[in-house]
Amino acid sequence: MDLVLKGRGVRITDQIRRTAEHKLGKLSRLDPKVTRLEVEVTKEPNPRIDGGHRVEVACTTPRRVFRAEAAGEDVATALDQVLKRLERQILSYRGKLRRRRQSHGLESLP
């Protein structure tokens, strides 16, 4: 799994890299076919926007790309929210595939 980190207005430190690797590594357990994770961390200069950091993640698999974004006071909080959203998307997609296989299997029986 390739992890690509980009920072816009934020310098990607080793701590941010380790946090992202640790938190987003859980996605490979949900779907072992994840080939690439692109993470973009943005610092919001507008004080009226809730949360100072925005994180966008694109999770690439051979058949589909899952995307999520979230804002938080710090990068770790935003990563937690993004992780929850991506987990929900991946589990929903895998459930659809499972239901599709099960329903087609029943049709072949006499």
Buried (B, 14 or more C-beta within 10 A) or exposed (E): BEEEBEBEEBEBEEEBEEBBBEBBEEBBEBBEEBEEBBBBBBEBEEEEEEBBBBBBBBBBBEEEEBBBBBBBEEBBBBBBBBBEBBBEBBEEBEEEEEEEEEEEEEEEEE
